[in-house]
Amino acid sequence: MTTSFVAYIDESGCEGFKFLPNEQGSSRWFVLSALVFRKQEDLLAVQLARRARDLLKKPYNHALHFRDLKHEQRVPLARLIGESSAISVNVLIHKPSIDEPEKYQQQKYSLYRHATKLLAERVSWLCRDNYRAGQGDGRVELIYSNRSAMSYDDLREYLERIRHSNEAQDSLVDWKIVDPSLLRAVNHDQLAGLQLADALASGVYFAVNKNQYGEIEDRYLRLLAPTLYRHEKKLEGFGLKFWCADSLAIERIIQTVNEKS
């Protein structure tokens, strides 16, 4: 039987810990986002990207990159995604809040792997909450935007290790839904869903990470807010999962989203 969902996954921000004055150096935030479609509605991602290219006067084969667009182009793209039936999960890590940063500096991509575990937990809940009988076997395909230097075999093995080791008791992933063998990486320009996930991750990132002038831009998040996964109307810990010691920053983002909603 076919899968029930497809999750397109991309990140924004870096994984470094070299923080310099005036918001220079490593980004303070790292965001990992998933935009989830029902498998039978997967063509919707292609249609959304096509509409965006038409609206922005881009060639039919143009690969959308959120950071390459002007603000006035990002706004309608975020609006198109926000008005779609896709559902999103976002892990927001405030790196200065991490008590033992050296733990994530000793081995490359360890912060990314931890973010993947947090994301996989919430994607599995989202799919469990939204499963419809007769529409696939309940499982979700995890499609990552390919990072050429990173091994996705290692990422699959990381999830399998959690699944079959003592760490499983500390993981809240529903393994009936998340099957590590269904994880793969595809180049950004090859799939419309990945280009939309890029817009999602970047839009969330701009709402939390200050620029060199100390400013954030939360309009994109306001437009993307309707996609955010809620469990029993609860958003924090579900559509927005924070690892952040700054309660005021979290409160501000939740308020931003609720104002839109």
HUJO-V726546 format. One line per field, one symbol per residue. psi: psi as a letter, one per 40 degrees, with the letter a starting at -180 (. if undefined). Layout:
psi = ???
This chain:
psi = iiidihhhhiiiiieifghiifeiaiidihhhihhhiideededdddddddddddefiidehhhhddeiideddddddddddeieiiihhhhhhdeehdgdddeedhheddddddddddddddddddddehhhegaeeihhhhihhhdeihedddddddddddeaeedeeiehheddhhdeehihiidedhdddddddddddddddedhiaeeeiihedddddedeehhhhfehdhecdhhighegdddddddddddddd.
